[in-house]
């Protein structure tokens, strides 16, 4: 089931795959080469094209449609597609700094593996890269918001929304 949560002065979408992640899906992530400039990232930038991840890609695509319809409520018919997808490998107290995603309307993170208590943190430092007329105005005043995560969870959010990952508690040898 797909739901909308209020975060900072915007809305994010949170959904769950509804089943455990399979060993084959985890192996699809661990079998990829790492980015030479940043070993926390996969070298591949279209990982959802792997047929092993077909059901995850379908789940993410349906969730993206729900997110657009619920949050942006576009007044005209729009078509969206996934431009990039990659794996991020964090373990044992590693983190990701504040960042945004350029050249897209919204972004998402899907969690193959994590520990209870791990989260993604959203920060209030707004910059509109792309906007859509909406019938749903909203305003919230917070400096940051932690969203707890779990394996199989998807979090969708506007690409301009600054986010980070605090040190994770998962210990996994991703090699």
Buried (B, 14 or more C-beta within 10 A) or exposed (E): EBEBEEBBEBBBBBBBBEEEBBEEBBEBBBEBEBBEEEEBBBBBEEBBEBEBBEEBBEBBBEBBEBBBEBBBEBEEEEEBEBEEBBBBBBBEEEEBEEEBBEEBBBBBBBBBBBEEEBBBBBBBEEEEEEEEEEEEEEEEEEEBBEBEBEBBBBBBBBBBBBBBBBEBEBEBEBE
